[in-house]
Every structure is written in structure tokens, then in C-alpha cells.
């Protein structure tokens, strides 16, 4: 059963005569997957995706907390130790789109399971690393494994759940991503309180193995596309996105003007070459064909904007609370309402997205998110805990309300044969948003000293409002046909 696009009567929607998606045809002997998995296979497939997504998202943040400890233990310079974090992030970003394309070709299940294997093995290598270079190399491998999971996760969700339950299924993933991103530092702190830093990475070995075993038994087989893997586009994509991340990092650290200019030039030239190559391909690695679908492009923009806002807030809040006189333990407790509210709202909004337009849910959710961040920025210097808890919960609830409908629209607006590309693009938008948010927070902290945290919260609120406006643009499409779910 093919999932109907959210508004299939507007130009560019899947099923419309003018839809631009070309090529990427299923192999002649490939038969479309049934409408979701039967129980109990569906339950175990969900368990696998929950564990795998938790591992990969937490893997991006656990090392942050331990950087000083790791640097001291390995005798590394703190500035060099930052690459323990950067290596993981850059490896994910440069390999996401190639692995999403590979998933379309060889099957999402294969890429997902291979990613789990690599992530688990690399986690063991991280735990056993005797030096900083060894740890950085292991983190690169771990990042590529994580990209294998992230790149096709949403595509697999589309085959795990029936079409009429897709919003609910994506809501589960949204809960895991949001809660893992928000609670990662607290999780790492809890481990470091009783164990040494190698255990931050070692926990991924047995947990990843469990997810792998269940996944082998439960994850669905999916149709495969007939086009070949594009090596040239892969190289250009890696160069463009790698240079872009380096540029953002250099700007955030206030690097030299010459270095910024060089990185900007490499980003621009490689990006233009990549775009010109992709527009001529039937099944491009950078899904420019999907970006021609208005609702898809708008949803990707909403994703990037909202996660930039989230990262600005998550970086700023601990410093904001510390300035208010709260201890490290109290700060950890004050961070809990955000992921808790997100966890409560995301599955509800996922179910709502099967009945109401994502543009409306995104507008309401992101305005609530922005209001929560603004309320936090306006807190008095010695705010009481209750005055912090409610805006934290409001921000988390607003984020949870927007995310599931947005992800559902990203998947529901493209053909099944391009689900991998859509999934990879969604993960790319999320990670780029987080990277930009973190870099902007670092820039504000370096320029504004004591006022950096409040400025970051206000900027985060601005990004959330921008996301709400873009989300509302999805409501201006031609009227939704009766019975069509947005």
C-alpha cells in the first residue's frame, strides 16, 4: 500500500502528474512491502529502532561531559581533545547522504544492521583506545556506524508501521531522539560518577549487540532501487559538508579571516559542483528532486531551524542556571522537565498528525517552544525552581508537538522508493541545525561573556519563531482533499 502524500493535489506532490521525482525505480523483481509488519514482529522491530537511535544520539553528547577527564588521562591538549567530539559529528554528516542512497539500492535493513555492527565494534575500540589519535579514529568509525542507523531509520519506520499509524510510529522515534539529545549529558554524568570514562563508550557494545540480534530477526525486507551508487557525488558531498562544518566551527572559535575565507571558498565551489551534478541525475544522492516538492523542502527547513533553537538552548541553560546560583545536581534536575514533556507530547502529536495538518501542529508547537525559551531568558537573577520548571516544560512540550508531524510529512510526501533519501535528508537537517546552534552559542559566549547564555536563549526563540513561520507556509497549499491526512 502506497502512503498518500499529505496534500496530494498541489503541484509537486507525490501522485500529481507534475511530480518531479524520476528514476530510482524499484527492481523488476522487487515487490512492495506489505502495509506494516504483523505483530509481534512489529513490536520487536520498534524495540530495535528505539535502542539503536538512543545509542547513536547519546553517542553525540556523552563525550562532551568527559572531555577534560579524557584529555588529562591521555595526556592530550584540551584543544586537540575537542576532536573526540568533532570526529564523531563530522563522520556522521559526511556519510549520511551516501548511506541513505546506499539504503535505497541495497535495502534499508542491510545498511541499518551494518551500521549497528560498526557502531558496536567501534564503541569497543573507543573504550580500549590507549591514545588520543586512536580514540579519534575509533570515533570516526563510530560516527559512520551511527550514520548507517540515522540515514535509513525513518525509511524503515515507514515499512514497520501501517500507513494509518505512520504518525504514531514516527512519534516514537521523535521521543527517543529528543529525550536522548536532552538527557545525554545527565546520562554521561551518572556514568562518570561511579565509573571511568571508557565505560561511556563500552556500554554501547552489549546494548548494540542486543539491538543487532533483535534487528536481524525483526526488521523488514524492503524494495530496492535499480540505480547504481554514485561515487563522484559521494566525494563532492563529503567535501562540501565537511568544509561547511569546518567553516561553522572556525567562525564559532573566531578563527582567522584567511582560514574562514578558504573554508568558505571550498564549501561554495564544492557545493555548486555537487548541486549542478545532482540536478541532472534521475536518482541524486543529494535529493534535489525531493527538494522540488514544496512541503518536503519546507519541512526540512523547519527541522533545521528547530534543532538549531534546541541546541542553542541546551548549551546555554546550564550556564544560565549556574549564574542563578544552582548546583550541578540541581541543574541536572532542572533539565528534566524538558525531555519529560517532549516524551509525553511526541507520541500524542504523532497520533494527531494522522488527522490534522502538520503545518498547524508545527505552528502551534514551535510558538509554544519559542514562548518557553523567551520565558527562560526573562527569568530574574534568583528565580525559584517552580519559575524555571514550567517554561522548561513548555519548551519541551512545544518541541514534542511539532516534531512528529514534521517527520511524518517528510516521509509521507515522497515515494517509498525514495524513503532512504528522505530519511537521510531529515537526519542531515537535524545535525546541521544542531551544529549551527552549537557554533552560534560558542560565538555568543565568546563575544558577550556573562550575557552569552541569555543572548543564546533569545536567538533560540528567534529560530523557533522562524520555524513556526515556515511551518505555517505549509497551510497555504491548495485545500486538502476530504479524507486526506496531512
HELIX and SHEET records of a PDB file:
HELIX    1   1 UNK A   41  UNK A   58  1                                  18    
HELIX    2   2 UNK A   62  UNK A   74  1                                  13    
HELIX    3   3 UNK A   78  UNK A   81  1                                   4    
HELIX    4   4 UNK A   83  UNK A  106  1                                  24    
HELIX    5   5 UNK A  108  UNK A  127  1                                  20    
HELIX    6   6 UNK A  132  UNK A  160  1                                  29    
HELIX    7   7 UNK A  163  UNK A  165  5                                   3    
HELIX    8   8 UNK A  166  UNK A  194  1                                  29    
HELIX    9   9 UNK A  198  UNK A  218  1                                  21    
HELIX   10  10 UNK A  231  UNK A  252  1                                  22    
HELIX   11  11 UNK A  257  UNK A  278  1                                  22    
HELIX   12  12 UNK A  288  UNK A  291  1                                   4    
HELIX   13  13 UNK A  294  UNK A  323  1                                  30    
HELIX   14  14 UNK A  328  UNK A  334  1                                   7    
HELIX   15  15 UNK A  336  UNK A  352  1                                  17    
HELIX   16  16 UNK A  358  UNK A  377  1                                  20    
HELIX   17  17 UNK A  385  UNK A  412  1                                  28    
HELIX   18  18 UNK A  416  UNK A  418  5                                   3    
HELIX   19  19 UNK A  419  UNK A  448  1                                  30    
HELIX   20  20 UNK A  449  UNK A  451  5                                   3    
HELIX   21  21 UNK A  452  UNK A  473  1                                  22    
HELIX   22  22 UNK A  474  UNK A  476  5                                   3    
END                                                                             
